[in-house]
Amino acid sequence: MDLRTTLAAQGYGQARGAAQPQPREDRQTGAGDVFSEAVQSFTETVQRGEQTAQAALTTGADPHSLVTALAQTELAVETAVTVRDKVVEAYQEILRMPV
């Protein structure tokens, strides 16, 4: 058997295994889990922005990273405000429903 054929077969076998979908957990993800993960992500983004801003002010860190962190924080806050507005709107719509 040719060495190139053997190497090609091994490479195909490795690539085939890598292309298989990874098994996911079979547990159901509820709305509470999704909301909890979103809040956790928001908190981490804001904390990262604060840490980068403090580092830029105290140690003169890279201004580019400061601008990037502030933009990410601004986007996270805008997203949180949009979600809050949608929740308030849904609540008001429920209040307007006839009993």
Backbone as CSV, one residue per row, in Angstrom:
resi,resn,N_x,N_y,N_z,CA_x,CA_y,CA_z,C_x,C_y,C_z
1,MET,0.847,-1.175,0.000,0.000,0.000,0.000,0.893,1.239,0.000
2,ASP,0.507,2.222,-0.759,1.273,3.453,-0.895,1.159,4.290,0.377
3,LEU,2.242,4.933,0.769,2.263,5.758,1.981,1.299,6.943,1.853
4,ARG,1.223,7.518,0.663,0.312,8.651,0.465,-1.142,8.226,0.652
5,THR,-1.466,7.041,0.214,-2.827,6.535,0.377,-3.153,6.336,1.850
6,THR,-2.179,5.807,2.590,-2.376,5.594,4.022,-2.556,6.922,4.746
7,LEU,-1.700,7.892,4.433,-1.808,9.208,5.066,-3.125,9.892,4.695
8,ALA,-3.544,9.737,3.456,-4.814,10.331,3.032,-5.978,9.694,3.781
9,ALA,-5.920,8.371,3.960,-6.990,7.687,4.689,-7.022,8.126,6.149
10,GLN,-5.843,8.291,6.756,-5.793,8.758,8.145,-6.336,10.181,8.257
11,GLY,-5.938,11.037,7.330,-6.429,12.413,7.340,-7.931,12.476,7.159
12,TYR,-8.449,11.614,6.274,-9.894,11.570,6.064,-10.608,11.121,7.331
13,GLY,-10.058,10.124,8.005,-10.666,9.633,9.241,-10.685,10.695,10.326
14,GLN,-9.592,11.466,10.433,-9.539,12.531,11.439,-10.508,13.653,11.094
15,ALA,-10.558,14.022,9.822,-11.467,15.094,9.409,-12.919,14.662,9.569
16,ARG,-13.194,13.411,9.312,-14.560,12.908,9.448,-15.018,12.967,10.900
17,GLY,-14.121,12.623,11.825,-14.458,12.703,13.246,-14.658,14.134,13.699
18,ALA,-13.873,15.053,13.147,-14.001,16.459,13.530,-15.283,17.072,12.994
19,ALA,-15.789,16.521,11.893,-17.002,17.077,11.290,-18.273,16.594,11.976
20,GLN,-18.172,15.593,12.831,-19.341,15.084,13.533,-19.828,16.117,14.541
21,PRO,-21.128,16.303,14.652,-21.635,17.267,15.634,-21.333,16.799,17.052
22,GLN,-21.004,17.752,17.887,-20.717,17.454,19.281,-22.025,17.187,20.010
23,PRO,-22.075,16.174,20.868,-23.318,15.906,21.608,-23.607,17.027,22.593
24,ARG,-24.864,17.436,22.606,-25.278,18.476,23.539,-25.941,17.828,24.726
25,GLU,-26.023,18.607,25.774,-26.743,18.108,26.936,-28.215,17.972,26.572
26,ASP,-28.854,16.955,27.104,-30.249,16.695,26.775,-31.229,17.457,27.654
27,ARG,-30.729,18.295,28.537,-31.642,19.016,29.413,-32.299,20.153,28.642
28,GLN,-33.500,20.458,29.016,-34.242,21.543,28.393,-33.746,22.876,28.945
29,THR,-33.558,23.831,28.068,-33.167,25.159,28.495,-34.426,25.998,28.587
30,GLY,-34.730,26.440,29.783,-35.926,27.230,29.993,-35.656,28.711,29.810
31,ALA,-36.714,29.484,29.861,-36.589,30.928,29.709,-35.770,31.521,30.848
32,GLY,-35.905,30.955,32.035,-35.135,31.442,33.177,-33.647,31.242,32.984
33,ASP,-33.258,30.090,32.404,-31.844,29.833,32.140,-31.293,30.803,31.106
34,VAL,-32.067,31.042,30.061,-31.634,31.962,29.012,-31.486,33.369,29.577
35,PHE,-32.458,33.799,30.371,-32.397,35.131,30.972,-31.215,35.243,31.925
36,SER,-30.974,34.201,32.704,-29.856,34.195,33.644,-28.521,34.310,32.913
37,GLU,-28.375,33.579,31.804,-27.149,33.658,31.015,-26.980,35.047,30.403
38,ALA,-28.077,35.655,29.959,-28.002,36.992,29.378,-27.578,38.018,30.419
39,VAL,-28.123,37.913,31.622,-27.752,38.836,32.696,-26.286,38.640,33.071
40,GLN,-25.848,37.394,33.131,-24.451,37.103,33.457,-23.518,37.691,32.396
41,SER,-23.872,37.528,31.131,-23.070,38.077,30.040,-23.030,39.599,30.106
42,PHE,-24.177,40.216,30.397,-24.236,41.673,30.526,-23.328,42.154,31.651
43,THR,-23.391,41.481,32.790,-22.578,41.864,33.943,-21.095,41.749,33.627
44,GLU,-20.699,40.660,32.972,-19.295,40.472,32.618,-18.816,41.539,31.644
45,THR,-19.658,41.902,30.679,-19.285,42.920,29.701,-19.079,44.270,30.374
46,VAL,-19.982,44.641,31.264,-19.860,45.924,31.963,-18.627,45.924,32.865
47,GLN,-18.380,44.823,33.559,-17.202,44.749,34.430,-15.913,44.836,33.619
48,ARG,-15.874,44.174,32.469,-14.697,44.246,31.605,-14.459,45.681,31.140
49,GLY,-15.529,46.382,30.793,-15.404,47.778,30.384,-14.887,48.653,31.504
50,GLU,-15.386,48.426,32.722,-14.919,49.202,33.875,-13.450,48.930,34.162
51,GLN,-13.047,47.669,34.092,-11.650,47.325,34.353,-10.725,47.940,33.311
52,THR,-11.149,47.922,32.056,-10.338,48.509,30.996,-10.238,50.015,31.172
53,ALA,-11.334,50.656,31.552,-11.311,52.104,31.780,-10.402,52.457,32.946
54,GLN,-10.467,51.695,34.023,-9.587,51.951,35.165,-8.131,51.749,34.787
55,ALA,-7.851,50.712,34.010,-6.477,50.463,33.582,-5.974,51.582,32.684
56,ALA,-6.845,52.108,31.836,-6.433,53.199,30.949,-6.144,54.468,31.737
57,LEU,-6.915,54.713,32.784,-6.710,55.920,33.581,-5.500,55.813,34.501
58,THR,-5.261,54.641,35.057,-4.187,54.508,36.042,-2.847,54.134,35.427
59,THR,-2.850,53.246,34.441,-1.579,52.775,33.894,-1.347,53.216,32.464
60,GLY,-2.285,53.916,31.885,-2.118,54.356,30.502,-2.191,53.195,29.528
61,ALA,-3.140,52.313,29.709,-3.300,51.143,28.840,-3.643,51.583,27.420
62,ASP,-3.681,50.630,26.537,-3.934,50.863,25.122,-5.264,51.589,24.909
63,PRO,-5.242,52.760,24.272,-6.490,53.497,24.044,-7.454,52.749,23.115
64,HIS,-6.904,51.967,22.195,-7.762,51.210,21.283,-8.612,50.205,22.057
65,SER,-8.014,49.525,23.030,-8.781,48.560,23.822,-9.822,49.268,24.681
66,LEU,-9.510,50.488,25.123,-10.478,51.262,25.896,-11.697,51.598,25.044
67,VAL,-11.459,52.059,23.829,-12.566,52.410,22.938,-13.398,51.169,22.613
68,THR,-12.745,50.050,22.373,-13.460,48.805,22.080,-14.307,48.366,23.266
69,ALA,-13.729,48.417,24.461,-14.466,48.009,25.662,-15.651,48.929,25.917
70,LEU,-15.464,50.225,25.718,-16.565,51.164,25.921,-17.674,50.959,24.891
71,ALA,-17.300,50.648,23.652,-18.310,50.382,22.624,-19.101,49.116,22.956
72,GLN,-18.416,48.084,23.445,-19.111,46.858,23.836,-20.038,47.113,25.017
73,THR,-19.577,47.906,25.965,-20.412,48.233,27.123,-21.637,49.033,26.690
74,GLU,-21.430,49.988,25.800,-22.549,50.790,25.308,-23.577,49.914,24.593
75,LEU,-23.107,48.972,23.786,-24.014,48.067,23.092,-24.780,47.193,24.079
76,ALA,-24.100,46.724,25.118,-24.763,45.894,26.132,-25.838,46.688,26.866
77,VAL,-25.542,47.937,27.199,-26.520,48.773,27.903,-27.714,49.066,26.994
78,GLU,-27.454,49.370,25.727,-28.550,49.625,24.794,-29.435,48.389,24.632
79,THR,-28.819,47.216,24.594,-29.588,45.978,24.496,-30.440,45.768,25.739
80,ALA,-29.864,46.026,26.912,-30.611,45.869,28.166,-31.787,46.841,28.215
81,VAL,-31.586,48.060,27.749,-32.666,49.050,27.735,-33.771,48.616,26.772
82,THR,-33.395,48.073,25.632,-34.390,47.595,24.673,-35.210,46.450,25.253
83,VAL,-34.540,45.522,25.922,-35.255,44.406,26.551,-36.187,44.922,27.636
84,ARG,-35.700,45.864,28.443,-36.544,46.445,29.493,-37.780,47.096,28.894
85,ASP,-37.596,47.852,27.812,-38.730,48.518,27.172,-39.754,47.508,26.651
86,LYS,-39.272,46.404,26.092,-40.187,45.376,25.587,-40.946,44.711,26.733
87,VAL,-40.277,44.485,27.853,-40.946,43.884,29.013,-42.021,44.821,29.544
88,VAL,-41.707,46.103,29.651,-42.686,47.084,30.132,-43.862,47.168,29.165
89,GLU,-43.577,47.160,27.877,-44.638,47.211,26.874,-45.548,45.985,26.976
90,ALA,-44.959,44.811,27.162,-45.764,43.590,27.307,-46.603,43.645,28.577
91,TYR,-46.043,44.155,29.658,-46.776,44.277,30.918,-47.962,45.225,30.755
92,GLN,-47.741,46.349,30.094,-48.823,47.302,29.881,-49.917,46.706,28.992
93,GLU,-49.516,45.909,28.028,-50.507,45.264,27.167,-51.346,44.260,27.956
94,ILE,-50.719,43.554,28.876,-51.459,42.617,29.730,-52.445,43.379,30.606
95,LEU,-52.043,44.544,31.117,-52.940,45.345,31.953,-54.153,45.844,31.174
96,ARG,-53.990,46.067,29.879,-55.095,46.559,29.060,-56.070,45.461,28.652
97,MET,-55.727,44.213,28.887,-56.615,43.109,28.500,-57.886,43.137,29.342
98,PRO,-59.027,42.870,28.696,-60.276,42.823,29.468,-60.317,41.565,30.337
99,VAL,-60.915,41.723,31.496,-61.003,40.598,32.432,-62.300,39.866,32.257
